Amino acid sequence: MTAVTATTLEVRKADWSDTRLVSEELPGALAENEVLLAVDRLALTANNISYAAAGDSLGYWRFFPTDESWGRIPAMGWADVVASSHPQISEGERVWGFLPMGTHLRILAGKVTPQGFADVSPHREGLAPVYANFDRASAYPLYEQAREDQDSLLRGLFMTSWLVEDFLEVNGFFASRSCLITSASSKTSIALGYCVKQRGELESVAVTSAGNAAFCHSLDCYDRVVSYDQLNVLDSTRPVVMVDMAGSAGILSDLHHHYRDNMQYSCRIGATHLEGFGPIDDLPGAKPTFFFAPEHLQTRSRQLGAAEFMMRLGSAYAGFRQFCDGWLRIEQSRGADAVQAAYRKVLAGRADPASGQIITLSQEEK
C-alpha cells in the first residue's frame, strides 16, 4: 500500500468556532493487526457539540488525540476498510462507528466477531467500549444502503434516547407523570419524545424556543409543546422528570424553581445552548445528574442478555426510522469549505431542525 495523506478537521478546545485542517502522511506499511479506514459520510448534529462540551469530563477528546489545545470532535458514520493487516478483516468491508471528522483513520483492530471489531489502541484504554466498536454493514440486520445517511444521523443518538427512556422505566419513572424534554427540536430530543410517547406511561412535554414550537407540534411525538418563555403555564404541582438536552444553566434553573420538590429526577445530556452552558448548584428538587448512556447500556445488556437487549433496541429503532421518513430531510456537504460551513451552522444553532447534515471531508465521490 502506498502512503496516504489524511486530513482531519480540528477545533480549538477553548473556542469551538476556531477550526483548522490538519494533514498528516500515514505510512504505507501497516503494523500487525492495523487497519486503515477511509472515512465516507458522517452525521453532524447538536450531539457532536455535546461531545465537545464533555470532551474533558467524559473523555471524548481522547478518542482521536492530537495537540493538547486542539480537539477532534467524534462523529457517527460510515467508513471503508482500504487496507488491513488483520487476518479476520478484509479490504472493502464497510463499517459504521465513531470516527473523526476527517478522511482517514488508522486503528489497531481487535475483539473481532462476525458482527464487527474494535479499536484497541492504547489511548482507548479506560474509555467507553461502545465507542470503540465498528459494526460490519454485512452483519447489521437493519442495513439498507439507501438508509445509510439516516443511520449516520439517527442510530447513535436514538440509542442514547432509548437508554434514557429505559432508565426512567427501570426506576418506575421516579413516580412522575410527565417527562420534560428541553431543546425539543434536536434530534436526540425528538427520539426521546418518540420513545416516551410509544410507551405511553408519561406525558411527553417538549420545551423549546418559540421559533421551533410549530415544528415540534408537527412531529406528533410530543403530547404538549411549551416555549421557554411560557414555562409558567406548566402545572407546578405535577411530579415530573426532566431530560435536559439544552445545557443552559438558566433554563434548568427556571424549571427547577418552577417545580421545586416536584422535580423528581433531572438529568443533563446535551449542550445545544452553548451561551448558557455552565455548572448548576443548589437547585430545588432532584439534583441534576449527567446521564452517561454507555454505563446504562452495559448494565442493561448484562441484565437482559446481549441478544435480548439488541432485539429490543433494534425493534424500537426500526420504528423510529420509519417515523423519521415523514419529516427528515438530508443535506449533504462535501469538501473542506462546505464541511466547515456546516459545522459552524450547527455550532451556532442555525441548522433547520427538519434537516440532517451529512458531511464528507474528502472531495472524491464514492
DRENDO-1510 file (C-alpha; in Angstrom, 1 decimal, always signed):
<recs>
REC; n; res; u; v; w
REC; 1; MET; +0.0; +0.0; +0.0 .
REC; 2; THR; +1.3; +3.5; -0.8 .
REC; 3; ALA; +1.4; +6.2; +1.7 .
REC; 4; VAL; -1.9; +8.1; +2.3 .
REC; 5; THR; -2.4; +11.8; +3.3 .
REC; 6; ALA; -5.1; +12.0; +6.0 .
REC; 7; THR; -6.8; +15.3; +6.5 .
REC; 8; THR; -8.8; +16.0; +9.7 .
REC; 9; LEU; -10.9; +18.9; +11.0 .
REC; 10; GLU; -9.9; +20.1; +14.4 .
REC; 11; VAL; -11.4; +22.7; +16.8 .
REC; 12; ARG; -9.7; +24.8; +19.4 .
REC; 13; LYS; -10.8; +23.4; +22.8 .
REC; 14; ALA; -11.0; +26.9; +24.3 .
REC; 15; ASP; -13.1; +28.2; +21.3 .
REC; 16; TRP; -15.0; +25.6; +19.2 .
REC; 17; SER; -15.7; +28.2; +16.5 .
REC; 18; ASP; -11.9; +28.2; +15.7 .
REC; 19; THR; -11.2; +25.4; +13.3 .
REC; 20; ARG; -8.3; +24.2; +11.3 .
REC; 21; LEU; -7.5; +21.4; +8.9 .
REC; 22; VAL; -4.5; +19.2; +9.7 .
REC; 23; SER; -2.9; +16.9; +7.2 .
REC; 24; GLU; -0.5; +14.1; +8.0 .
REC; 25; GLU; +1.1; +11.4; +5.9 .
REC; 26; LEU; +0.2; +7.8; +7.0 .
REC; 27; PRO; +2.9; +5.3; +6.2 .
REC; 28; GLY; +2.1; +2.8; +3.5 .
REC; 29; ALA; +3.1; -0.2; +5.6 .
REC; 30; LEU; +0.7; -1.3; +8.4 .
REC; 31; ALA; +1.9; -2.8; +11.6 .
REC; 32; GLU; +0.4; -6.2; +12.8 .
REC; 33; ASN; -3.4; -6.0; +13.1 .
REC; 34; GLU; -3.6; -2.4; +12.0 .
REC; 35; VAL; -6.5; -1.4; +9.7 .
REC; 36; LEU; -6.8; +1.8; +7.6 .
REC; 37; LEU; -10.3; +3.2; +7.2 .
REC; 38; ALA; -11.3; +5.7; +4.6 .
REC; 39; VAL; -14.0; +7.8; +6.2 .
REC; 40; ASP; -17.0; +8.3; +4.0 .
REC; 41; ARG; -20.2; +10.1; +5.2 .
REC; 42; LEU; -20.6; +11.4; +8.8 .
REC; 43; ALA; -23.5; +12.9; +10.7 .
REC; 44; LEU; -23.2; +16.4; +12.1 .
REC; 45; THR; -25.8; +17.2; +14.8 .
REC; 46; ALA; -26.1; +19.0; +18.1 .
REC; 47; ASN; -24.9; +15.7; +19.5 .
REC; 48; ASN; -21.4; +16.5; +18.2 .
REC; 49; ILE; -21.4; +19.8; +20.1 .
REC; 50; SER; -22.3; +17.9; +23.2 .
REC; 51; TYR; -19.2; +15.7; +22.7 .
REC; 52; ALA; -17.1; +18.8; +22.7 .
REC; 53; ALA; -18.8; +20.1; +25.8 .
REC; 54; ALA; -18.0; +16.9; +27.6 .
REC; 55; GLY; -14.6; +16.5; +25.9 .
REC; 56; ASP; -12.6; +16.6; +29.1 .
REC; 57; SER; -15.1; +15.3; +31.7 .
REC; 58; LEU; -16.2; +12.2; +29.7 .
REC; 59; GLY; -13.0; +11.8; +27.7 .
REC; 60; TYR; -14.3; +12.5; +24.1 .
REC; 61; TRP; -11.1; +14.3; +23.3 .
REC; 62; ARG; -9.1; +11.2; +24.0 .
REC; 63; PHE; -10.7; +9.1; +21.2 .
REC; 64; PHE; -8.7; +10.8; +18.5 .
REC; 65; PRO; -5.8; +12.5; +20.3 .
REC; 66; THR; -3.9; +15.5; +18.8 .
REC; 67; ASP; -2.2; +18.7; +20.1 .
REC; 68; GLU; -3.2; +19.5; +23.7 .
REC; 69; SER; -5.0; +22.7; +22.9 .
REC; 70; TRP; -6.9; +21.3; +19.9 .
REC; 71; GLY; -9.5; +18.5; +19.7 .
REC; 72; ARG; -11.1; +16.2; +17.1 .
REC; 73; ILE; -14.8; +16.0; +17.6 .
REC; 74; PRO; -16.1; +12.5; +17.1 .
REC; 75; ALA; -19.0; +11.8; +14.6 .
REC; 76; MET; -21.1; +8.8; +13.8 .
REC; 77; GLY; -20.9; +7.4; +10.3 .
REC; 78; TRP; -19.6; +5.1; +7.6 .
REC; 79; ALA; -16.1; +4.1; +6.5 .
REC; 80; ASP; -14.5; +1.5; +4.2 .
REC; 81; VAL; -11.6; -0.7; +5.0 .
REC; 82; VAL; -9.0; +0.2; +2.4 .
REC; 83; ALA; -6.1; -1.7; +3.9 .
REC; 84; SER; -5.8; -4.4; +6.6 .
REC; 85; SER; -3.1; -6.4; +8.2 .
REC; 86; HIS; -5.6; -8.3; +10.4 .
REC; 87; PRO; -6.4; -11.8; +9.1 .
REC; 88; GLN; -10.1; -11.5; +10.0 .
REC; 89; ILE; -10.7; -8.1; +8.4 .
REC; 90; SER; -10.8; -7.7; +4.7 .
REC; 91; GLU; -10.3; -4.8; +2.4 .
REC; 92; GLY; -13.6; -3.5; +1.0 .
REC; 93; GLU; -15.6; -4.1; +4.2 .
REC; 94; ARG; -18.0; -1.3; +5.0 .
REC; 95; VAL; -18.4; -0.4; +8.7 .
REC; 96; TRP; -20.3; +2.0; +10.9 .
REC; 97; GLY; -18.9; +3.6; +14.0 .
REC; 98; PHE; -17.4; +6.5; +15.9 .
REC; 99; LEU; -15.0; +8.4; +13.6 .
REC; 100; PRO; -13.1; +11.7; +13.4 .
REC; 101; MET; -14.2; +14.4; +11.0 .
REC; 102; GLY; -11.5; +13.5; +8.5 .
REC; 103; THR; -10.6; +11.5; +5.5 .
REC; 104; HIS; -8.9; +8.5; +7.1 .
REC; 105; LEU; -8.4; +6.7; +10.5 .
REC; 106; ARG; -5.8; +4.1; +11.3 .
REC; 107; ILE; -6.7; +1.8; +14.1 .
REC; 108; LEU; -5.3; -1.2; +15.9 .
REC; 109; ALA; -8.0; -3.8; +15.4 .
REC; 110; GLY; -9.0; -6.4; +18.0 .
REC; 111; LYS; -12.1; -8.1; +19.6 .
REC; 112; VAL; -13.1; -9.3; +16.1 .
REC; 113; THR; -16.5; -11.0; +15.8 .
REC; 114; PRO; -18.8; -11.7; +12.9 .
REC; 115; GLN; -20.6; -8.5; +13.7 .
REC; 116; GLY; -17.6; -6.2; +13.8 .
REC; 117; PHE; -14.4; -5.3; +15.5 .
REC; 118; ALA; -12.9; -2.7; +17.9 .
REC; 119; ASP; -10.1; -0.2; +18.0 .
REC; 120; VAL; -7.9; -1.5; +20.8 .
REC; 121; SER; -5.2; +1.2; +20.5 .
REC; 122; PRO; -3.5; +2.0; +23.9 .
REC; 123; HIS; -5.1; +5.5; +24.0 .
REC; 124; ARG; -8.5; +3.9; +24.1 .
REC; 125; GLU; -7.9; +2.3; +27.5 .
REC; 126; GLY; -10.4; +3.4; +30.1 .
REC; 127; LEU; -12.8; +4.8; +27.5 .
REC; 128; ALA; -16.4; +3.5; +27.0 .
REC; 129; PRO; -16.0; +0.3; +24.9 .
REC; 130; VAL; -19.2; +1.0; +22.8 .
REC; 131; TYR; -17.4; +4.0; +21.2 .
REC; 132; ALA; -14.5; +1.8; +20.1 .
REC; 133; ASN; -16.7; -0.6; +18.1 .
REC; 134; PHE; -17.1; -0.7; +14.3 .
REC; 135; ASP; -20.1; -2.6; +13.1 .
REC; 136; ARG; -20.0; -4.5; +9.8 .
REC; 137; ALA; -22.7; -3.4; +7.4 .
REC; 138; SER; -22.8; -7.0; +6.1 .
REC; 139; ALA; -23.9; -8.3; +9.6 .
REC; 140; TYR; -26.3; -5.5; +10.6 .
REC; 141; PRO; -29.9; -6.8; +10.4 .
REC; 142; LEU; -31.3; -3.4; +9.6 .
REC; 143; TYR; -28.8; -2.4; +7.0 .
REC; 144; GLU; -30.1; -0.8; +3.8 .
REC; 145; GLN; -27.8; +1.1; +1.6 .
REC; 146; ALA; -30.5; +3.7; +0.9 .
REC; 147; ARG; -30.7; +4.4; +4.6 .
REC; 148; GLU; -27.0; +4.9; +5.3 .
REC; 149; ASP; -27.3; +8.7; +5.8 .
REC; 150; GLN; -30.3; +8.2; +8.0 .
REC; 151; ASP; -28.4; +5.7; +10.1 .
REC; 152; SER; -25.5; +8.0; +10.4 .
REC; 153; LEU; -27.8; +10.7; +11.8 .
REC; 154; LEU; -30.1; +8.7; +13.9 .
REC; 155; ARG; -28.7; +5.3; +15.0 .
REC; 156; GLY; -26.3; +6.6; +17.7 .
REC; 157; LEU; -28.5; +9.3; +19.1 .
REC; 158; PHE; -31.5; +7.0; +19.1 .
REC; 159; MET; -29.6; +4.6; +21.3 .
REC; 160; THR; -28.9; +7.3; +23.8 .
REC; 161; SER; -32.6; +8.4; +23.9 .
REC; 162; TRP; -33.8; +4.8; +24.1 .
REC; 163; LEU; -31.5; +4.2; +27.0 .
REC; 164; VAL; -32.7; +7.3; +28.8 .
REC; 165; GLU; -36.3; +6.2; +28.5 .
REC; 166; ASP; -35.4; +2.7; +29.5 .
REC; 167; PHE; -33.6; +4.1; +32.6 .
REC; 168; LEU; -36.7; +6.0; +33.5 .
REC; 169; GLU; -38.9; +2.9; +33.2 .
REC; 170; VAL; -36.5; +0.7; +35.2 .
REC; 171; ASN; -36.8; +3.4; +38.0 .
REC; 172; GLY; -40.5; +3.4; +38.0 .
REC; 173; PHE; -40.5; +6.8; +36.2 .
REC; 174; PHE; -39.5; +8.3; +39.6 .
REC; 175; ALA; -43.2; +8.4; +40.5 .
REC; 176; SER; -43.7; +11.1; +37.9 .
REC; 177; ARG; -46.4; +11.8; +35.4 .
REC; 178; SER; -44.7; +13.9; +32.8 .
REC; 179; CYS; -41.3; +14.0; +31.1 .
REC; 180; LEU; -40.0; +17.4; +30.2 .
REC; 181; ILE; -37.5; +17.4; +27.3 .
REC; 182; THR; -35.6; +20.6; +26.6 .
REC; 183; SER; -34.2; +21.6; +23.2 .
REC; 184; ALA; -37.1; +19.6; +21.9 .
REC; 185; SER; -36.4; +20.3; +18.3 .
REC; 186; SER; -33.0; +18.5; +18.4 .
REC; 187; LYS; -32.9; +15.0; +17.0 .
REC; 188; THR; -31.9; +13.4; +20.3 .
REC; 189; SER; -34.8; +15.1; +22.0 .
REC; 190; ILE; -37.2; +14.0; +19.2 .
REC; 191; ALA; -36.0; +10.4; +19.6 .
REC; 192; LEU; -36.7; +10.6; +23.4 .
REC; 193; GLY; -40.1; +12.1; +22.8 .
REC; 194; TYR; -40.9; +9.3; +20.4 .
REC; 195; CYS; -39.8; +6.7; +22.9 .
REC; 196; VAL; -41.7; +8.2; +25.8 .
REC; 197; LYS; -44.9; +8.5; +23.7 .
REC; 198; GLN; -44.6; +5.0; +22.3 .
REC; 199; ARG; -44.5; +3.5; +25.9 .
REC; 200; GLY; -47.4; +5.8; +26.9 .
REC; 201; GLU; -46.6; +5.9; +30.6 .
REC; 202; LEU; -45.6; +9.6; +30.8 .
REC; 203; GLU; -46.8; +12.7; +29.2 .
REC; 204; SER; -44.2; +13.8; +26.7 .
REC; 205; VAL; -43.6; +17.6; +27.0 .
REC; 206; ALA; -41.5; +19.5; +24.5 .
REC; 207; VAL; -39.7; +22.6; +25.9 .
REC; 208; THR; -38.3; +24.6; +23.0 .
REC; 209; SER; -37.8; +28.0; +21.5 .
REC; 210; ALA; -40.8; +29.9; +20.3 .
REC; 211; GLY; -39.4; +29.7; +16.8 .
REC; 212; ASN; -39.3; +25.9; +16.8 .
REC; 213; ALA; -42.6; +25.3; +18.6 .
REC; 214; ALA; -44.6; +24.8; +15.4 .
REC; 215; PHE; -42.1; +22.2; +14.1 .
REC; 216; CYS; -42.3; +20.3; +17.4 .
REC; 217; HIS; -46.1; +20.4; +17.2 .
REC; 218; SER; -46.0; +18.9; +13.7 .
REC; 219; LEU; -44.0; +15.8; +14.7 .
REC; 220; ASP; -46.7; +14.1; +16.7 .
REC; 221; CYS; -44.1; +12.7; +19.2 .
REC; 222; TYR; -44.9; +15.2; +21.9 .
REC; 223; ASP; -48.2; +15.4; +23.9 .
REC; 224; ARG; -47.6; +19.1; +24.6 .
REC; 225; VAL; -45.2; +21.8; +23.4 .
REC; 226; VAL; -44.2; +24.8; +25.6 .
REC; 227; SER; -41.8; +27.5; +24.7 .
REC; 228; TYR; -39.1; +28.8; +27.1 .
REC; 229; ASP; -40.9; +32.0; +27.7 .
REC; 230; GLN; -44.1; +30.2; +28.7 .
REC; 231; LEU; -42.9; +27.9; +31.5 .
REC; 232; ASN; -45.4; +29.4; +33.9 .
REC; 233; VAL; -48.2; +27.6; +32.1 .
REC; 234; LEU; -46.9; +24.2; +33.3 .
REC; 235; ASP; -48.6; +22.7; +36.3 .
REC; 236; SER; -46.0; +23.0; +39.1 .
REC; 237; THR; -48.0; +20.6; +41.3 .
REC; 238; ARG; -47.5; +17.8; +38.8 .
REC; 239; PRO; -44.5; +15.5; +39.6 .
REC; 240; VAL; -42.1; +15.5; +36.6 .
REC; 241; VAL; -38.8; +14.2; +35.4 .
REC; 242; MET; -36.6; +16.3; +33.1 .
REC; 243; VAL; -34.1; +15.4; +30.5 .
REC; 244; ASP; -32.1; +18.5; +29.6 .
REC; 245; MET; -30.6; +18.5; +26.1 .
REC; 246; ALA; -30.1; +22.3; +26.1 .
REC; 247; GLY; -27.3; +22.5; +28.7 .
REC; 248; SER; -28.5; +26.0; +29.6 .
REC; 249; ALA; -28.0; +26.9; +33.3 .
REC; 250; GLY; -30.8; +29.4; +33.0 .
REC; 251; ILE; -33.4; +27.1; +31.6 .
REC; 252; LEU; -32.5; +24.4; +34.0 .
REC; 253; SER; -32.8; +26.8; +36.9 .
REC; 254; ASP; -36.1; +28.2; +35.8 .
REC; 255; LEU; -37.6; +24.7; +35.5 .
REC; 256; HIS; -36.2; +23.5; +38.9 .
REC; 257; HIS; -37.5; +26.7; +40.6 .
REC; 258; HIS; -40.9; +26.3; +38.9 .
REC; 259; TYR; -41.4; +22.7; +40.0 .
REC; 260; ARG; -39.3; +22.7; +43.2 .
REC; 261; ASP; -39.8; +19.4; +45.1 .
REC; 262; ASN; -42.0; +18.0; +42.3 .
REC; 263; MET; -38.9; +17.8; +40.1 .
REC; 264; GLN; -38.4; +14.1; +40.8 .
REC; 265; TYR; -35.4; +13.4; +38.5 .
REC; 266; SER; -33.3; +15.7; +36.5 .
REC; 267; CYS; -30.5; +14.7; +34.1 .
REC; 268; ARG; -28.3; +16.5; +31.7 .
REC; 269; ILE; -27.3; +15.0; +28.3 .
REC; 270; GLY; -26.7; +17.7; +25.7 .
REC; 271; ALA; -25.4; +21.2; +25.2 .
REC; 272; THR; -27.3; +22.8; +22.4 .
REC; 273; HIS; -27.5; +26.2; +24.1 .
REC; 274; LEU; -23.8; +26.9; +24.4 .
REC; 275; GLU; -24.2; +30.5; +25.5 .
REC; 276; GLY; -25.8; +29.3; +28.8 .
REC; 277; PHE; -23.8; +26.2; +29.4 .
REC; 278; GLY; -22.4; +26.0; +32.9 .
REC; 279; PRO; -22.5; +24.3; +36.3 .
REC; 280; ILE; -25.7; +24.1; +38.4 .
REC; 281; ASP; -25.6; +24.4; +42.2 .
REC; 282; ASP; -28.2; +24.5; +44.9 .
REC; 283; LEU; -31.4; +24.0; +42.9 .
REC; 284; PRO; -34.7; +22.9; +44.5 .
REC; 285; GLY; -35.9; +19.4; +43.6 .
REC; 286; ALA; -33.8; +16.5; +42.5 .
REC; 287; LYS; -30.1; +17.3; +41.9 .
REC; 288; PRO; -29.2; +17.4; +38.2 .
REC; 289; THR; -27.0; +14.5; +37.2 .
REC; 290; PHE; -25.2; +13.7; +34.0 .
REC; 291; PHE; -26.6; +10.7; +32.2 .
REC; 292; PHE; -23.8; +8.7; +30.5 .
REC; 293; ALA; -25.5; +6.3; +28.2 .
REC; 294; PRO; -22.7; +3.7; +27.9 .
REC; 295; GLU; -23.0; +2.9; +31.6 .
REC; 296; HIS; -26.7; +2.1; +31.4 .
REC; 297; LEU; -26.1; +0.2; +28.1 .
REC; 298; GLN; -23.6; -2.1; +29.9 .
REC; 299; THR; -25.9; -2.6; +32.9 .
REC; 300; ARG; -29.0; -3.5; +30.8 .
REC; 301; SER; -27.0; -5.7; +28.4 .
REC; 302; ARG; -25.9; -7.7; +31.4 .
REC; 303; GLN; -29.4; -7.8; +32.9 .
REC; 304; LEU; -31.3; -8.7; +29.7 .
REC; 305; GLY; -28.5; -10.6; +27.9 .
REC; 306; ALA; -26.9; -9.1; +24.8 .
REC; 307; ALA; -29.3; -10.8; +22.3 .
REC; 308; GLU; -32.5; -9.6; +24.1 .
REC; 309; PHE; -31.1; -6.1; +24.6 .
REC; 310; MET; -30.2; -5.8; +20.9 .
REC; 311; MET; -33.5; -7.2; +19.8 .
REC; 312; ARG; -35.4; -4.6; +21.9 .
REC; 313; LEU; -33.2; -1.7; +20.7 .
REC; 314; GLY; -33.3; -2.8; +17.1 .
REC; 315; SER; -37.1; -3.1; +17.1 .
REC; 316; ALA; -37.5; +0.3; +18.6 .
REC; 317; TYR; -35.0; +1.9; +16.2 .
REC; 318; ALA; -36.7; +0.3; +13.1 .
REC; 319; GLY; -39.9; +2.1; +14.1 .
REC; 320; PHE; -38.2; +5.4; +14.7 .
REC; 321; ARG; -36.6; +5.3; +11.2 .
REC; 322; GLN; -40.0; +4.9; +9.7 .
REC; 323; PHE; -41.3; +7.8; +11.8 .
REC; 324; CYS; -38.5; +10.0; +10.6 .
REC; 325; ASP; -39.3; +9.2; +6.9 .
REC; 326; GLY; -42.2; +11.7; +7.2 .
REC; 327; TRP; -40.1; +14.7; +8.1 .
REC; 328; LEU; -36.3; +14.3; +8.0 .
REC; 329; ARG; -34.6; +16.0; +5.0 .
REC; 330; ILE; -30.9; +15.1; +4.3 .
REC; 331; GLU; -28.5; +17.9; +3.4 .
REC; 332; GLN; -25.0; +16.9; +2.0 .
REC; 333; SER; -21.8; +18.9; +2.5 .
REC; 334; ARG; -18.7; +17.8; +0.7 .
REC; 335; GLY; -15.2; +19.2; +0.9 .
REC; 336; ALA; -13.3; +21.2; +3.5 .
REC; 337; ASP; -15.1; +24.6; +2.9 .
REC; 338; ALA; -18.6; +23.1; +2.9 .
REC; 339; VAL; -17.9; +20.9; +5.9 .
REC; 340; GLN; -16.6; +23.8; +8.0 .
REC; 341; ALA; -19.6; +25.9; +7.0 .
REC; 342; ALA; -22.0; +23.2; +8.0 .
REC; 343; TYR; -20.2; +22.8; +11.3 .
REC; 344; ARG; -20.4; +26.5; +12.1 .
REC; 345; LYS; -24.1; +26.5; +11.3 .
REC; 346; VAL; -24.8; +23.6; +13.7 .
REC; 347; LEU; -22.5; +25.2; +16.3 .
REC; 348; ALA; -24.5; +28.4; +16.1 .
REC; 349; GLY; -27.8; +26.6; +16.4 .
REC; 350; ARG; -28.8; +27.8; +12.9 .
REC; 351; ALA; -29.5; +24.5; +11.3 .
REC; 352; ASP; -33.1; +23.7; +10.2 .
REC; 353; PRO; -34.4; +21.2; +12.7 .
REC; 354; ALA; -36.1; +19.3; +9.9 .
REC; 355; SER; -32.8; +18.8; +8.1 .
REC; 356; GLY; -30.0; +16.3; +8.8 .
REC; 357; GLN; -26.4; +17.4; +8.0 .
REC; 358; ILE; -24.2; +14.7; +6.3 .
REC; 359; ILE; -20.6; +15.7; +5.8 .
REC; 360; THR; -17.8; +14.3; +3.8 .
REC; 361; LEU; -14.4; +15.9; +4.0 .
REC; 362; SER; -12.9; +14.0; +1.1 .
REC; 363; GLN; -13.5; +15.6; -2.3 .
REC; 364; GLU; -13.6; +12.2; -4.0 .
REC; 365; GLU; -17.1; +10.8; -4.9 .
REC; 366; LYS; -17.5; +7.3; -3.7 .
</recs>
